[in-house]
Amino acid sequence: MNSSVGTRVRIKSGQSALDCPLPPSPPVPIPVAATAATLAERRMLVTALATRYAQAGRKEKTQTLDRLCAATGWHRSHARKALLAAVRPKPVNSPRGYAKYDTDVVAALLFCWTVLDRPAGKRLAPALPELVPVLRRHNELDIDDGTAKLLMEMSAATIDRRLAPHRRPARTTPRIRAGSLPRNEVPLLAWSEWDNTRPGFMEITLVGHGAGAPSGDRLHTLTATDIATGWTENRTVRMINGVSVALDEIARVLPFPVLGLDSGNHDAGVDDMLLRWCRQRRVTFTHARPARDGSHQVGQKNWSMLHAVAGEFRYDTTAELVLLNEIWAALSRLSNYFYPQQHSVPASEREGRRRKAYDTATPYHRTLRHSAVTTEDKTILADIHAGTNPADLHRQIEAMTGRLHLMAANKAAP
């Protein structure tokens, strides 16, 4: 007996043709969809077949898998998991962690960031636990305890993410970065061995406010930065001969004695005055080696505290001299007591890798924790810190800086 497709079937003895098993029928061709090359096309195909696959029997499931594998090139196990995952209920995602920071928290963060002159998140985060209670005590922040707790616990990454829309565009001019510039091996005047870890060894520089003019009657600002603590003081004088007077004023307000001066200027007249001043007070005096960008500690302070305030104007009048020194006095209390400053510390080795570490304390806290500073000086610093309103100081500095720039612009106008 021949089948319809020409297959020969042998009938055994004692068996009828009706009892003879039929040969297996050829597989039914499965329509194959066009190749799903892109990820979106594969998702659409899985979505279209998922419900049918979940409700189908074994044979139809096999055909659906064949169709999906042929269209996507997937392995059958992967195709089966994709079909089952498409019909599985999706869990509702919990809100991300930073969604708890509502508009009140972000507004308070923006205010704190502005008061501290817009630092980066790594510098701002360690300062918030101390700054927020101070601002609330002076009635500058009107927030409840829950908002204050969220604000003080905010991480540096969250701070940067929340403040990203409010940051200024990046500067195009090169910035001066702090560094540990080596000094000359032989100091010009030595009364004590130079020690960067002890308060009192300072870098100084003299900047002329001439708006790019090389000479002429103009004001000069002396900047002194302590290397160990970051404590910075500015004083403006009319003539270079007033540098010694400016140093005397700075030495009187510092919470530690001046032990060494490192000058970034290489003017013969300035060197002679500094040598006389240091010799009279038994202070070590040395020079920083010349560098293209002036990359030492005081160079960074010149950018963040002097050029950012004074701008590119020319100053040469008595009114500007008085106003500049008023700005420096207010800025000293704000920056030294409340501005976090990032200092590198010896790198730590963990699991065979050297990791950079930074200290983000304020100069005030570095001075308090140093054993070389007397208890009396620490008590005076604590009293000044307790009675200082950083937000009010920031407003005063902004107002005085605006007046200074207006005076210089009006003077320069034709």
C-alpha positions as CSV (number, residue, x, y, z in Angstrom):
1,M,0.0,0.0,0.0
2,N,1.3,3.3,-1.0
3,S,0.7,6.5,0.9
4,S,-0.3,9.7,-0.8
5,V,3.3,10.9,-0.7
6,G,4.7,7.7,-2.1
7,T,5.9,6.0,1.1
8,R,5.7,2.2,1.0
9,V,4.0,0.6,4.0
10,R,4.4,-3.1,4.7
11,I,1.3,-5.0,6.1
12,K,2.2,-7.8,8.4
13,S,0.4,-11.2,8.2
14,G,-2.8,-11.2,10.2
15,Q,-3.1,-7.5,10.2
16,S,-5.6,-5.5,8.1
17,A,-4.8,-2.3,6.3
18,L,-7.0,-0.3,8.7
19,D,-4.8,-1.4,11.6
20,C,-1.6,-0.4,9.9
21,P,0.0,2.7,11.4
22,L,0.2,5.7,9.1
23,P,3.6,7.3,8.4
24,P,4.3,10.6,10.2
25,S,3.1,13.6,8.3
26,P,5.6,16.2,7.3
27,P,5.9,19.3,9.6
28,V,3.6,22.2,8.9
29,P,5.7,25.1,7.7
30,I,5.6,28.0,10.2
31,P,5.4,31.5,8.8
32,V,8.5,33.3,9.8
33,A,8.3,37.1,10.3
34,A,10.8,39.5,8.9
35,T,14.1,39.7,10.7
36,A,13.9,41.9,13.8
37,A,17.3,43.5,13.7
38,T,16.9,46.5,16.1
39,L,16.2,46.3,19.8
40,A,12.9,48.1,19.4
41,E,11.7,45.6,16.7
42,R,12.6,42.7,19.0
43,R,10.6,44.2,21.9
44,M,7.6,44.7,19.6
45,L,7.7,41.1,18.4
46,V,8.1,39.7,21.9
47,T,5.1,41.9,23.1
48,A,3.0,40.6,20.2
49,L,3.7,36.9,20.9
50,A,3.9,36.9,24.7
51,T,0.2,36.7,25.5
52,R,-0.4,34.0,22.8
53,Y,2.6,32.0,24.1
54,A,1.3,32.1,27.7
55,Q,-2.1,30.8,26.7
56,A,-1.0,28.2,24.1
57,G,-0.5,24.5,24.3
58,R,2.8,22.7,24.0
59,K,2.7,22.4,20.3
60,E,1.8,26.0,19.7
61,K,4.4,27.1,22.2
62,T,7.0,25.3,20.2
63,Q,5.9,26.9,17.0
64,T,5.9,30.4,18.6
65,L,9.5,29.8,19.9
66,D,10.6,28.7,16.5
67,R,9.1,31.8,14.9
68,L,10.8,34.1,17.5
69,C,14.2,32.5,17.2
70,A,14.1,32.6,13.5
71,A,13.2,36.3,13.5
72,T,15.7,37.4,16.2
73,G,18.5,34.9,16.1
74,W,18.1,34.2,19.8
75,H,18.7,31.0,21.6
76,R,15.5,29.1,22.6
77,S,16.2,29.5,26.3
78,H,16.7,33.3,25.9
79,A,13.5,33.6,23.8
80,R,11.5,31.6,26.3
81,K,12.7,33.9,29.2
82,A,11.9,37.0,27.1
83,L,8.3,35.8,26.4
84,L,7.7,34.9,30.1
85,A,9.1,38.2,31.3
86,A,6.8,40.2,29.0
87,V,3.6,38.9,30.7
88,R,5.0,38.9,34.2
89,P,3.6,41.8,36.3
90,K,6.2,44.6,36.7
91,P,6.9,45.7,40.3
92,V,6.3,49.4,41.0
93,N,9.7,51.1,41.4
94,S,10.2,52.9,44.7
95,P,11.1,56.6,44.3
96,R,14.8,57.4,44.1
97,G,16.6,58.5,47.2
98,Y,17.0,62.1,46.3
99,A,13.3,62.6,45.7
100,K,12.9,63.3,49.4
101,Y,14.7,66.6,48.9
102,D,11.8,69.0,48.2
103,T,11.9,72.6,47.1
104,D,12.4,73.8,50.7
105,V,15.5,71.7,51.1
106,V,16.9,72.8,47.7
107,A,16.2,76.5,48.5
108,A,18.0,76.2,51.8
109,L,20.9,74.5,50.1
110,L,21.1,77.2,47.5
111,F,21.2,79.9,50.3
112,C,24.0,78.1,52.2
113,W,25.9,77.6,48.9
114,T,25.7,81.3,48.2
115,V,26.8,82.4,51.6
116,L,30.0,80.2,51.3
117,D,30.8,81.7,47.9
118,R,29.5,78.7,45.8
119,P,32.0,75.9,46.7
120,A,32.0,72.4,45.2
121,G,29.9,69.7,46.8
122,K,33.0,68.0,48.4
123,R,33.8,71.2,50.2
124,L,30.2,72.2,51.0
125,A,29.0,68.9,52.4
126,P,31.3,68.8,55.5
127,A,30.5,72.4,56.3
128,L,26.7,72.1,56.3
129,P,26.4,70.4,59.7
130,E,28.0,73.5,61.3
131,L,26.7,76.2,59.0
132,V,23.0,75.3,59.2
133,P,22.7,75.7,63.0
134,V,24.6,79.0,62.8
135,L,22.3,80.4,60.2
136,R,19.2,79.2,62.1
137,R,20.5,80.8,65.3
138,H,20.8,84.1,63.5
139,N,17.3,83.7,61.9
140,E,18.8,83.5,58.4
141,L,17.3,80.1,57.7
142,D,13.6,79.7,58.5
143,I,13.3,75.9,58.2
144,D,11.9,73.2,60.5
145,D,14.0,70.5,62.1
146,G,13.2,67.8,59.5
147,T,14.4,70.1,56.7
148,A,17.5,71.0,58.6
149,K,18.3,67.3,59.2
150,L,17.9,66.5,55.5
151,L,20.1,69.4,54.5
152,M,22.9,68.5,56.9
153,E,22.9,64.9,55.8
154,M,23.0,65.7,52.1
155,S,25.9,64.0,50.3
156,A,28.4,65.8,48.1
157,A,27.1,64.1,44.9
158,T,23.5,65.1,45.6
159,I,24.7,68.7,46.3
160,D,26.4,68.9,43.0
161,R,23.4,67.4,41.2
162,R,21.0,69.8,42.8
163,L,23.1,72.9,42.3
164,A,24.1,72.1,38.7
165,P,21.4,74.4,37.1
166,H,22.6,77.3,39.2
167,R,26.3,77.1,38.6
168,R,28.0,79.8,36.5
169,P,29.5,78.9,33.1
170,A,33.1,77.6,33.3
171,R,35.8,80.2,33.2
172,T,37.8,80.5,30.1
173,T,40.9,82.1,31.8
174,P,43.4,79.7,33.4
175,R,43.0,79.4,37.2
176,I,45.8,79.4,39.6
177,R,46.0,76.1,41.5
178,A,47.6,75.5,44.9
179,G,50.6,73.3,45.1
180,S,53.6,72.5,47.2
181,L,56.2,74.5,45.3
182,P,59.7,73.7,46.6
183,R,61.7,76.6,48.0
184,N,65.3,77.5,47.6
185,E,67.7,75.3,49.5
186,V,69.4,78.3,51.0
187,P,67.0,80.8,52.6
188,L,67.7,84.5,52.5
189,L,67.3,84.8,56.2
190,A,66.9,81.8,58.7
191,W,65.9,82.1,62.3
192,S,64.0,78.7,62.5
193,E,63.7,75.7,60.3
194,W,60.9,75.9,57.8
195,D,57.9,73.7,58.8
196,N,54.8,73.5,56.6
197,T,52.8,71.7,59.3
198,R,53.2,74.4,62.0
199,P,51.1,77.6,61.9
200,G,53.1,80.7,61.3
201,F,55.0,79.8,58.2
202,M,53.3,81.9,55.5
203,E,53.4,82.6,51.8
204,I,53.0,86.3,50.8
205,T,52.6,88.1,47.5
206,L,52.1,91.7,46.5
207,V,49.6,92.6,43.7
208,G,49.2,96.0,42.0
209,H,45.8,97.2,41.0
210,G,46.8,98.9,37.8
211,A,44.3,97.3,35.3
212,G,47.2,96.0,33.3
213,A,49.3,99.2,33.3
214,P,52.9,98.4,34.2
215,S,53.5,101.6,36.2
216,G,51.9,104.7,37.7
217,D,50.3,105.7,41.0
218,R,48.2,102.7,42.0
219,L,47.2,100.7,45.1
220,H,48.8,97.4,46.1
221,T,47.3,94.6,48.1
222,L,49.5,92.3,50.2
223,T,48.1,88.7,50.6
224,A,49.5,86.4,53.3
225,T,48.4,82.8,53.6
226,D,49.4,80.4,56.3
227,I,50.4,77.0,54.8
228,A,49.4,74.8,57.7
229,T,45.9,76.2,58.3
230,G,45.1,78.1,55.2
231,W,44.4,81.3,57.2
232,T,44.5,84.2,54.8
233,E,44.7,88.0,55.4
234,N,44.7,90.8,52.8
235,R,45.8,94.5,53.3
236,T,45.8,97.2,50.7
237,V,48.5,100.0,50.8
238,R,49.1,103.0,48.6
239,M,52.8,102.6,48.0
240,I,55.2,99.7,48.2
241,N,56.9,101.3,51.2
242,G,53.7,100.5,53.1
243,V,54.3,96.7,52.9
244,S,55.9,96.7,56.4
245,V,52.9,98.5,57.9
246,A,50.6,95.9,56.2
247,L,52.6,93.1,57.7
248,D,52.4,94.6,61.1
249,E,48.6,94.8,60.9
250,I,48.4,91.2,59.6
251,A,50.7,90.0,62.4
252,R,48.4,91.6,65.1
253,V,45.2,89.9,63.9
254,L,46.7,86.4,63.4
255,P,45.9,83.8,66.1
256,F,49.6,82.6,66.0
257,P,52.9,84.3,65.7
258,V,54.6,84.8,62.3
259,L,57.6,82.4,62.1
260,G,58.5,82.5,58.4
261,L,57.7,84.4,55.2
262,D,58.0,83.0,51.7
263,S,57.7,85.7,49.0
264,G,56.5,85.1,45.5
265,N,57.7,88.5,44.4
266,H,61.2,89.1,43.1
267,D,61.4,92.9,43.1
268,A,64.6,94.2,44.7
269,G,62.7,97.0,46.6
270,V,60.2,94.6,48.1
271,D,62.9,92.2,49.0
272,D,64.9,94.8,50.9
273,M,61.8,95.8,52.9
274,L,60.9,92.2,53.7
275,L,64.5,91.4,54.7
276,R,64.5,94.4,57.2
277,W,61.1,93.5,58.6
278,C,62.1,89.8,59.1
279,R,65.5,90.7,60.6
280,Q,63.9,93.0,63.2
281,R,61.4,90.3,64.2
282,R,63.6,87.2,63.8
283,V,61.4,85.7,61.1
284,T,62.7,83.3,58.5
285,F,62.6,84.7,55.0
286,T,62.9,82.8,51.7
287,H,61.9,82.9,48.1
288,A,59.6,80.5,46.1
289,R,61.2,79.4,42.9
290,P,59.7,81.2,39.9
291,A,56.9,79.2,38.2
292,R,54.9,80.0,35.1
293,D,51.5,80.1,36.8
294,G,52.7,81.0,40.3
295,S,51.4,77.7,41.5
296,H,51.7,78.0,45.3
297,Q,49.3,78.3,48.2
298,V,48.9,82.1,48.1
299,G,48.4,82.0,44.3
300,Q,45.1,80.2,44.8
301,K,44.0,82.7,47.5
302,N,44.8,85.6,45.1
303,W,42.3,84.2,42.7
304,S,39.5,83.2,45.0
305,M,39.8,86.1,47.5
306,L,41.5,89.0,45.7
307,H,40.9,89.0,42.0
308,A,37.3,87.8,42.4
309,V,36.6,90.8,44.6
310,A,38.8,93.5,43.1
311,G,38.2,92.5,39.4
312,E,40.2,94.1,36.6
313,F,39.8,97.7,37.6
314,R,42.4,100.3,38.5
315,Y,42.4,101.6,42.0
316,D,44.4,104.6,43.1
317,T,42.2,106.8,45.3
318,T,42.0,107.1,49.1
319,A,38.3,106.2,49.1
320,E,39.1,103.0,47.2
321,L,41.9,102.2,49.7
322,V,39.6,102.6,52.7
323,L,36.8,100.5,51.0
324,L,39.2,97.7,50.0
325,N,40.5,97.3,53.6
326,E,36.9,97.2,54.9
327,I,36.2,94.4,52.4
328,W,39.3,92.5,53.5
329,A,38.3,92.8,57.2
330,A,34.8,91.4,56.5
331,L,36.1,88.7,54.1
332,S,38.7,87.6,56.7
333,R,36.0,86.7,59.2
334,L,33.8,85.0,56.6
335,S,36.5,83.0,54.8
336,N,38.7,82.0,57.7
337,Y,35.8,81.0,60.0
338,F,33.3,79.5,57.6
339,Y,34.8,78.8,54.2
340,P,35.9,75.1,53.9
341,Q,39.3,74.8,52.2
342,Q,40.5,71.6,50.7
343,H,44.0,70.5,51.7
344,S,45.7,67.3,50.6
345,V,46.9,65.0,53.3
346,P,49.3,62.0,53.1
347,A,47.9,59.4,50.8
348,S,46.7,56.2,52.4
349,E,47.4,52.7,51.0
350,R,44.4,50.4,50.9
351,E,44.5,47.0,49.3
352,G,47.8,47.8,47.6
353,R,46.5,51.1,46.0
354,R,47.4,54.6,47.0
355,R,44.3,56.8,47.5
356,K,44.4,60.5,47.7
357,A,42.8,62.0,50.7
358,Y,41.8,65.6,51.4
359,D,40.9,67.6,54.5
360,T,38.0,70.0,54.0
361,A,38.0,71.8,57.3
362,T,38.0,75.6,57.7
363,P,41.1,77.5,58.7
364,Y,39.3,78.2,62.0
365,H,39.0,74.5,62.8
366,R,42.5,73.7,61.7
367,T,43.8,76.4,64.1
368,L,41.7,75.1,67.0
369,R,42.9,71.5,66.7
370,H,46.6,72.5,66.4
371,S,48.7,72.1,69.6
372,A,51.0,75.0,68.7
373,V,48.1,77.5,69.2
374,T,47.6,78.7,72.8
375,T,44.4,78.1,74.7
376,E,43.9,81.8,75.1
377,D,44.0,82.4,71.4
378,K,41.6,79.4,70.8
379,T,39.1,80.9,73.3
380,I,39.2,84.3,71.5
381,L,38.6,82.6,68.1
382,A,35.7,80.6,69.6
383,D,34.1,83.8,70.9
384,I,34.4,85.5,67.5
385,H,33.0,82.5,65.7
386,A,30.0,82.3,68.0
387,G,29.0,86.0,67.4
388,T,29.5,86.0,63.7
389,N,26.6,85.9,61.2
390,P,28.0,84.6,57.9
391,A,24.9,85.6,55.9
392,D,25.1,89.2,57.1
393,L,28.8,89.3,56.4
394,H,28.1,88.0,52.9
395,R,25.6,90.7,52.2
396,Q,28.0,93.4,53.5
397,I,30.8,92.1,51.2
398,E,28.4,92.0,48.2
399,A,27.3,95.6,48.9
400,M,30.8,97.0,49.4
401,T,32.1,95.1,46.3
402,G,29.3,96.7,44.2
403,R,30.2,100.2,45.5
404,L,33.9,99.5,44.8
405,H,33.3,98.5,41.2
406,L,30.9,101.4,40.6
407,M,33.5,103.9,41.9
408,A,36.2,102.4,39.6
409,A,33.8,102.2,36.6
410,N,32.7,105.8,37.0
411,K,36.3,107.0,37.3
412,A,37.3,105.1,34.2
413,A,34.3,106.4,32.1
414,P,35.1,109.2,29.7
